[in-house]
């Protein structure tokens, strides 16, 4: 029998992505020790979990954000070997944008809209206003939604400075649950492929290890 695995993630959208991945790979979730909405407290929560349950495997997703390198981020975290610590380059939204056809249909935008905003690599989206930085995938999602002819998409998928992003999250949760094609997305996202491969090893071998991919 496949053992149950708990997860720790930063937010509600990350939780749904983690659950969909584990469902896709037929890995049962151990919910008692799973947590979400940890935000910036994720590394501390992971450290505490590893102290309290040193032999319990754990699935973690963290955003790379504007860190230049996942290897540098990994070194700063000092992650124990009992934990499968996955980094989404640059945010978990990149794994969703990697399913190009589905996000186009969901947002009701054209392929040319997608290509002009997202470009060829959803993990490294150029910032048209600042060549020295990448757009965070959440920013790109909102820019793409702004091109939609759908009033609900435009009104709900947008960044709200200083306010609630619940409408954004709720709408993207619908996409993850109903539209996201994981195999297609994995073909276009290296960090997602790494996460799936490591989870498959966890499922098939019953062993844990660290492997962070950019």
Rosetta blueprint (number, residue, H / E / L):
1 X L
2 X L
3 X L
4 X L
5 X E
6 X E
7 X E
8 X E
9 X E
10 X L
11 X L
12 X H
13 X H
14 X H
15 X H
16 X H
17 X H
18 X H
19 X H
20 X H
21 X H
22 X H
23 X H
24 X H
25 X L
26 X L
27 X L
28 X L
29 X E
30 X L
31 X H
32 X H
33 X H
34 X L
35 X E
36 X L
37 X L
38 X L
39 X H
40 X H
41 X H
42 X H
43 X H
44 X H
45 X H
46 X H
47 X H
48 X H
49 X H
50 X H
51 X H
52 X H
53 X L
54 X L
55 X L
56 X L
57 X L
58 X E
59 X E
60 X E
61 X E
62 X E
63 X E
64 X L
65 X L
66 X L
67 X L
68 X L
69 X L
70 X H
71 X H
72 X H
73 X H
74 X H
75 X H
76 X H
77 X H
78 X L
79 X L
80 X L
81 X L
82 X L
83 X E
84 X E
85 X E
86 X E
87 X E
88 X E
89 X L
90 X L
91 X L
92 X H
93 X H
94 X H
95 X H
96 X H
97 X H
98 X L
99 X L
100 X H
101 X H
102 X H
103 X H
104 X H
105 X H
106 X H
107 X H
108 X L
109 X L
110 X L
111 X H
112 X H
113 X H
114 X H
115 X H
116 X H
117 X H
118 X L
119 X L
120 X L
121 X L
122 X L
123 X L
124 X L
125 X E
126 X E
127 X L
128 X L
129 X L
130 X L
131 X L
132 X L
133 X L
134 X E
135 X E
136 X L
137 X H
138 X H
139 X H
140 X H
141 X H
142 X H
143 X H
144 X H
145 X H
146 X L
147 X L
148 X L
149 X L
150 X L
151 X H
152 X H
153 X H
154 X H
155 X H
156 X H
157 X L
158 X L
159 X L
160 X L
161 X L
162 X L
163 X L
164 X L
165 X L
166 X H
167 X H
168 X H
169 X H
170 X H
171 X H
172 X H
173 X H
174 X H
175 X H
176 X H
177 X H
178 X H
179 X L
180 X L
181 X L
182 X H
183 X H
184 X H
185 X H
186 X H
187 X H
188 X L
189 X L
190 X H
191 X H
192 X H
193 X H
194 X H
195 X H
196 X H
197 X H
198 X H
199 X H
200 X H
201 X H
202 X H
203 X H
204 X H
205 X H
206 X L
207 X L
208 X L
209 X L
210 X L
211 X L
212 X L
213 X L
214 X L
